Amino acid sequence: MHPGYRMIPSFCVIGENCTILPMVLCGKKRPGIEGKIIIGKNCYISTGVTILGPVNIGDNVTIGAGAVITKDIPDNVTVAGVPAHII
């Protein structure tokens, strides 16, 4: 939908019907850490978001521009901020 850079490594699992805008980075909190980044169904990830795993992002989640995800996010919420929190 929007052209631009996205860094989504193989340890990310993305559910159906997700929108991921440009400049999104998925990575690990530190080298050598085990685990995956799991993104649920129907999620909207805005531009400039950083997701540091391992984390689980629930279904129907909206993540605001520039947010930094470091903890699990439940279903049906909107998060924003650094670090991200429910708004």
C-alpha distances in whole Angstrom, upper triangle without the diagonal:
4,7,10,12,13,16,16,20,22,23,20,20,17,17,15,12,11,8,9,8,10,13,14,17,19,23,26,29,31,32,33,32,32,29,25,22,22,19,19,17,15,15,12,13,12,12,15,17,19,20,24,25,27,25,24,22,22,20,19,19,17,17,17,16,19,20,22,23,26,27,27,25,26,24,23,23,21,22,22,24,26,27,24,26,26,26
4,6,10,11,14,16,19,21,23,20,21,18,19,18,15,13,10,9,6,7,10,12,15,18,21,25,27,29,30,32,31,31,29,25,22,22,19,21,19,17,16,13,12,11,10,13,15,17,19,23,24,26,25,25,22,23,22,20,19,17,16,16,14,16,18,21,22,25,27,26,25,26,25,24,23,21,21,21,22,24,25,23,26,26,25
4,7,9,13,15,18,21,23,20,21,19,20,20,17,15,12,10,8,7,10,12,15,17,21,24,27,29,29,31,31,31,29,25,23,23,21,22,22,20,18,16,14,13,11,13,15,18,19,23,25,27,26,26,24,25,24,23,22,20,19,18,16,17,20,21,22,26,28,28,27,29,27,27,26,24,24,23,24,25,26,25,27,28,28
4,7,10,13,16,19,21,19,20,18,21,21,19,16,13,10,8,5,7,9,12,15,18,22,24,25,26,28,28,28,27,24,21,22,20,22,22,21,18,16,14,12,10,11,13,15,17,20,22,24,24,24,23,25,24,23,22,19,18,17,15,15,18,19,20,23,26,26,25,28,27,27,26,23,22,21,22,22,24,23,26,27,27
4,7,10,13,16,18,16,18,17,20,20,19,16,14,10,9,5,5,7,9,12,14,18,20,22,22,25,24,25,24,21,18,20,18,21,22,21,18,16,13,13,10,10,12,13,15,17,19,22,21,22,21,24,24,23,21,19,17,17,15,14,16,17,18,21,24,24,24,27,26,27,25,23,22,21,21,21,22,21,25,26,27
4,6,10,13,14,12,14,13,16,17,17,14,12,8,8,6,5,5,6,8,11,15,18,19,20,22,21,22,20,17,15,16,15,18,18,18,16,14,11,11,9,9,10,10,11,14,16,18,18,19,17,20,20,20,18,17,15,16,14,13,15,15,15,18,20,21,21,23,23,24,23,21,20,19,19,19,20,19,22,24,25
4,6,10,11,10,13,13,16,18,18,15,14,11,11,9,8,6,5,6,8,12,15,16,16,18,18,18,17,14,13,15,14,18,19,19,17,16,13,14,12,11,11,10,10,12,13,15,16,17,17,20,21,21,19,19,16,17,16,15,15,14,15,16,19,20,20,23,23,24,24,22,20,20,20,19,19,19,22,24,26
4,7,8,7,9,10,13,15,16,13,13,10,12,11,10,8,7,5,8,11,14,16,16,17,17,16,14,11,10,11,11,15,16,17,15,15,12,14,14,13,12,10,10,11,12,13,14,15,15,17,18,19,18,18,16,18,17,16,16,15,14,16,18,18,18,21,21,23,22,21,20,20,21,20,20,19,22,23,25
4,6,6,9,11,15,17,19,16,16,14,16,15,14,11,9,7,7,10,14,15,14,14,14,13,12,10,9,12,13,16,18,20,18,18,16,18,17,16,15,13,11,12,11,12,14,15,16,19,20,22,20,21,19,21,20,19,19,17,16,17,18,18,20,22,23,25,25,24,22,23,23,22,21,21,24,26,28
4,5,8,10,14,16,18,17,18,16,18,18,17,15,13,10,10,12,16,16,15,15,14,13,11,9,10,11,13,16,18,20,19,20,18,20,20,20,18,16,14,14,12,13,14,15,16,19,20,22,21,22,21,23,23,22,21,20,18,18,19,19,21,23,23,25,26,25,24,25,26,25,24,23,26,27,30
4,7,10,13,16,19,17,18,16,19,19,18,15,13,9,9,10,13,14,13,13,11,9,8,5,6,9,11,14,17,19,18,19,17,20,21,20,17,15,12,11,9,9,11,12,14,17,18,21,20,21,20,23,23,22,20,18,16,16,16,16,18,20,21,23,24,24,22,23,24,23,22,21,23,25,28
4,6,10,13,15,13,14,13,16,16,16,13,11,8,9,10,14,16,16,15,14,12,9,6,5,6,8,11,13,16,14,15,14,17,18,17,14,13,10,11,9,9,10,10,11,14,15,17,16,17,16,19,20,19,18,16,14,14,15,14,15,17,18,20,20,20,19,20,22,21,20,19,21,22,25
4,7,10,13,11,14,13,16,18,18,15,14,11,12,14,17,19,19,19,17,14,11,7,6,5,6,8,10,13,12,15,14,17,19,19,16,15,12,13,11,11,11,10,10,12,13,15,15,17,17,20,21,21,19,18,15,16,16,14,15,16,16,18,19,20,19,21,23,23,22,20,22,22,25
4,7,9,7,10,10,14,16,17,13,14,11,14,16,19,21,22,22,20,18,14,11,8,6,5,6,7,10,9,11,11,15,17,17,15,15,13,15,13,13,12,10,10,11,10,12,12,14,14,18,19,19,18,18,15,17,17,15,14,15,14,16,17,18,18,20,22,22,21,19,21,21,23
4,7,7,10,11,15,18,19,16,17,15,17,19,22,24,25,25,23,20,17,13,11,8,6,5,4,7,8,11,12,16,18,20,17,18,15,17,16,16,14,11,10,10,8,10,11,14,15,18,20,21,20,20,17,19,18,15,14,14,13,14,16,17,18,20,23,24,23,20,21,21,23
4,6,9,12,15,18,20,18,19,18,20,23,25,28,29,28,26,24,21,17,15,12,9,8,5,6,9,11,13,16,19,21,19,20,18,21,20,20,18,15,13,12,10,11,13,14,16,19,21,23,22,22,20,22,21,19,17,17,14,15,17,18,20,22,25,26,26,23,24,22,24
4,7,10,13,16,19,17,19,18,21,24,26,29,30,30,28,26,23,19,17,14,11,9,6,5,7,9,11,14,17,19,18,20,18,21,21,21,19,17,14,13,10,10,12,13,15,17,19,21,20,22,20,23,22,20,18,17,15,15,16,17,19,21,24,26,25,22,23,22,23
4,6,10,13,15,13,15,15,18,21,23,26,27,28,26,24,21,17,14,12,8,8,6,5,5,6,8,11,13,16,14,16,15,18,18,19,17,14,12,12,9,9,10,10,11,14,15,17,17,18,16,19,19,17,15,16,14,14,15,14,16,17,20,22,22,19,20,19,20
4,6,10,13,11,14,14,18,21,23,26,27,29,27,26,23,19,16,14,11,11,10,8,6,5,6,8,10,13,12,15,15,18,19,20,18,16,13,14,12,11,11,10,10,12,13,15,15,17,16,20,20,19,17,18,16,15,15,14,15,16,19,21,21,18,20,19,20
4,7,9,7,10,11,15,18,20,23,24,26,24,24,21,17,14,14,11,12,12,11,8,6,5,6,8,10,9,11,12,15,17,18,17,16,13,15,14,13,12,10,10,11,11,13,13,14,14,17,19,18,16,18,17,17,16,15,15,15,17,18,19,17,19,19,20
4,7,7,10,13,16,20,21,24,25,27,26,26,24,20,17,17,14,16,16,14,11,8,6,5,5,8,9,12,13,17,19,21,19,19,16,18,17,16,14,12,11,11,9,11,13,14,15,19,20,20,19,21,20,19,18,16,16,15,17,18,19,17,20,20,20
4,6,9,12,15,19,21,23,24,26,26,26,24,21,18,19,16,19,19,17,15,12,9,8,5,7,9,11,13,17,19,21,20,21,18,21,20,19,17,15,13,13,10,11,13,15,16,19,22,22,21,23,23,22,21,19,18,17,18,18,19,18,21,22,22
4,6,10,13,16,18,20,21,24,23,24,22,20,17,18,17,20,20,19,16,14,10,9,6,5,7,9,11,14,17,19,19,20,18,21,21,21,18,16,13,13,10,9,12,12,14,17,20,21,20,23,24,23,22,19,17,16,16,16,17,17,20,22,22
4,7,10,14,15,18,19,21,20,21,19,16,13,15,13,16,17,17,13,11,8,8,6,5,5,6,8,11,14,16,15,16,15,18,18,18,15,14,11,11,9,9,10,10,11,14,17,17,17,20,20,21,19,17,15,14,15,14,15,14,18,19,20
4,6,10,12,14,15,18,17,18,16,14,11,14,13,17,19,19,15,14,11,11,10,8,6,5,6,8,11,13,14,15,15,18,19,20,17,16,13,14,12,10,11,10,10,12,15,16,17,20,21,22,20,19,16,15,15,14,15,14,18,20,22
4,7,10,12,13,15,14,14,13,10,8,11,11,15,17,18,15,14,11,13,12,11,8,6,5,6,8,10,10,12,12,16,18,19,16,16,13,15,14,13,12,10,9,11,13,14,15,18,19,21,20,18,16,16,16,15,15,14,18,20,22
4,7,9,9,11,10,11,11,9,8,12,13,17,20,21,18,18,15,16,16,13,11,8,6,5,6,9,10,13,14,18,20,21,19,19,16,18,17,15,14,11,10,10,13,14,16,20,21,23,22,21,18,18,18,16,15,16,19,21,24
4,5,7,8,7,8,9,9,9,12,14,18,21,23,20,20,18,19,19,16,14,10,8,5,5,7,9,13,15,18,21,23,20,21,18,20,19,17,15,12,11,9,12,14,16,20,22,24,23,22,19,19,19,16,15,16,19,21,24
4,7,9,7,10,10,11,11,15,16,20,23,25,22,22,19,20,20,17,14,11,9,5,6,8,10,14,15,19,22,24,21,21,18,20,20,17,15,11,10,8,10,13,16,20,22,24,23,22,19,18,17,14,13,14,17,20,23
4,7,6,10,11,13,14,17,19,23,26,28,25,25,22,23,23,20,17,14,12,9,9,10,13,17,19,23,26,28,25,25,22,23,23,20,18,15,14,11,14,17,20,23,26,28,27,26,23,22,21,17,16,18,21,24,27
4,6,9,11,13,15,18,21,24,28,29,27,27,24,25,25,22,20,16,14,11,11,12,15,19,21,25,28,30,27,27,25,26,25,22,21,18,17,15,17,19,22,26,28,31,29,29,26,25,24,21,20,22,24,27,30
4,6,10,12,14,18,21,24,28,30,27,28,26,27,27,24,22,18,16,13,11,11,15,18,21,25,28,30,28,29,26,28,28,25,24,20,19,16,18,19,23,26,28,31,30,30,27,27,26,23,22,23,26,29,32
4,7,10,12,15,18,21,25,27,25,26,24,26,26,23,20,17,14,11,9,8,12,15,18,21,24,27,25,26,24,26,26,24,21,18,16,13,14,16,19,22,25,28,27,27,24,25,24,21,19,21,23,26,29
4,7,10,13,17,19,23,26,24,25,23,26,26,24,21,18,15,12,9,7,11,13,17,20,23,26,24,25,24,26,27,25,23,19,17,14,15,15,19,21,23,27,26,27,25,25,25,23,21,22,24,26,29
4,7,9,13,16,19,22,20,22,20,23,24,23,19,16,13,11,7,5,8,10,13,16,19,22,21,22,21,24,25,23,21,18,15,13,13,13,16,18,20,23,23,24,22,23,23,22,20,20,22,23,27
4,6,10,13,16,19,17,19,17,20,21,20,17,14,11,10,6,5,7,8,11,14,16,19,18,19,18,21,22,21,19,16,13,12,12,12,14,16,18,21,21,21,20,21,22,21,19,18,20,22,25
4,7,10,13,16,13,15,14,17,18,17,14,12,8,8,5,5,5,6,8,11,13,16,14,16,15,18,19,18,15,13,10,10,10,10,11,14,15,18,18,18,16,18,19,18,16,15,17,19,22
4,6,10,13,11,14,13,17,18,18,15,14,10,11,9,8,6,5,6,8,10,13,12,14,14,18,19,19,17,15,12,12,12,9,10,12,12,15,16,17,16,18,20,20,18,16,18,18,21
4,7,9,7,10,10,14,16,16,13,13,10,12,11,11,8,6,5,6,7,10,9,11,11,15,17,17,15,14,12,13,12,10,9,11,10,13,13,14,14,16,18,19,17,15,16,16,19
4,7,6,10,11,15,18,19,16,16,14,16,14,14,11,8,6,5,4,7,8,11,12,16,18,19,17,17,14,16,14,11,10,10,8,10,12,13,14,17,20,21,20,17,17,16,19
4,6,9,12,15,18,20,17,18,16,19,18,18,15,12,9,7,5,6,8,11,13,17,19,21,19,19,17,19,18,15,13,12,10,10,13,14,16,19,22,23,22,19,20,18,20
4,7,10,13,16,19,17,18,17,20,20,20,17,14,11,9,6,5,7,9,12,15,17,19,18,19,17,20,19,16,14,13,10,10,12,12,15,17,21,23,22,19,19,17,18
4,6,10,13,15,13,15,13,17,17,17,14,12,9,8,6,5,5,6,8,11,13,16,14,15,14,17,16,14,11,12,10,9,10,10,11,14,17,19,18,15,16,15,16
4,6,10,12,11,13,13,17,18,19,16,14,11,11,10,8,6,5,6,9,10,13,12,14,13,17,17,16,13,14,12,11,11,9,11,12,15,17,18,14,15,14,15
4,7,9,7,10,10,14,15,17,15,14,11,12,12,11,8,6,5,7,8,10,9,11,11,14,15,15,13,15,14,13,12,10,10,10,13,15,15,12,14,14,15
4,7,6,10,12,15,18,20,17,17,14,16,15,13,11,8,6,5,5,8,8,11,12,16,17,17,15,17,17,16,14,11,11,10,12,14,15,13,15,15,15
4,6,9,12,15,18,20,19,19,17,19,19,17,14,11,9,8,5,6,9,11,13,17,19,19,18,20,20,19,18,14,13,12,13,14,15,14,17,18,18
4,7,10,13,16,19,18,19,17,19,20,19,16,13,10,9,6,5,7,9,11,15,17,19,18,21,21,21,19,16,14,11,11,12,13,13,16,18,18
4,7,10,13,15,14,15,13,16,17,16,13,11,8,8,6,5,5,6,8,11,14,15,14,17,18,18,16,13,11,9,10,10,11,10,13,15,16
4,6,10,12,12,14,13,16,18,18,15,13,10,11,9,7,6,5,6,9,12,13,14,17,19,19,17,15,12,11,11,10,10,10,13,16,17
4,6,9,8,10,10,13,16,16,13,13,10,12,12,10,8,6,5,7,9,10,11,15,16,18,16,15,12,12,12,11,10,10,13,15,17
4,7,7,10,11,15,18,19,16,16,14,15,15,13,11,8,6,5,8,10,12,16,18,20,18,17,15,14,14,12,11,11,14,17,20
3,5,8,10,14,17,19,16,17,15,18,18,16,14,11,8,7,8,9,12,15,17,20,19,19,16,17,17,15,13,13,16,18,21
4,7,10,13,17,19,17,19,17,19,20,19,16,13,10,8,8,8,12,14,17,20,19,19,17,18,19,17,15,15,17,19,22
4,7,10,13,16,13,15,14,17,18,17,14,12,8,7,6,5,8,11,13,16,15,16,14,16,16,16,13,12,14,15,19
4,6,10,13,11,14,13,17,19,18,15,14,10,10,8,5,6,8,10,13,13,14,13,16,17,17,15,13,14,15,18
4,7,9,7,10,10,13,16,16,13,12,9,10,9,6,5,6,7,10,10,11,11,13,15,16,14,12,12,12,15
4,7,6,10,11,15,18,19,16,16,12,14,11,8,6,5,4,7,8,11,11,15,17,19,17,14,14,12,15
4,6,9,12,15,18,20,17,18,15,17,15,12,9,8,5,6,9,11,13,16,19,21,20,16,16,14,16
4,7,10,13,16,19,17,18,16,18,16,14,10,9,6,5,7,9,11,15,18,20,20,16,15,13,14
4,6,10,13,15,13,14,12,15,14,11,8,8,6,5,5,6,8,11,14,17,16,12,12,10,11
4,6,10,12,11,13,12,15,15,13,10,11,10,8,7,5,6,9,12,15,15,11,11,10,10
4,7,9,7,9,9,12,13,12,10,12,12,11,9,6,5,6,9,11,12,8,10,9,10
4,6,6,9,10,14,15,15,13,15,15,14,11,7,6,5,7,10,11,9,10,10,10
4,6,9,11,15,17,18,16,18,19,17,15,11,10,7,8,10,12,10,13,14,13
4,7,10,13,15,17,16,19,20,19,17,13,11,8,7,8,10,9,12,14,14
4,6,10,12,13,12,16,17,17,14,11,8,5,5,6,7,6,9,11,12
4,6,9,12,12,15,17,18,15,13,10,8,7,5,5,5,9,12,14
4,6,8,8,12,14,16,13,12,9,9,9,8,6,5,8,11,14
4,7,9,13,16,18,16,15,12,12,11,9,7,7,10,13,16
4,6,10,13,15,14,14,11,12,12,12,9,8,9,11,15
4,7,10,13,12,13,11,13,14,14,12,10,10,11,15
4,7,9,8,9,8,11,13,14,12,9,9,8,12
4,7,7,10,10,14,16,17,15,12,11,9,12
4,6,9,11,15,18,20,18,15,13,11,13
4,7,10,14,17,20,19,15,13,10,11
4,7,10,14,16,15,12,10,7,8
4,7,11,14,13,10,8,6,6
4,7,10,10,6,5,4,6
4,7,8,5,6,7,7
4,5,4,6,9,9
3,5,8,11,12
4,7,10,12
4,7,9
4,6
4
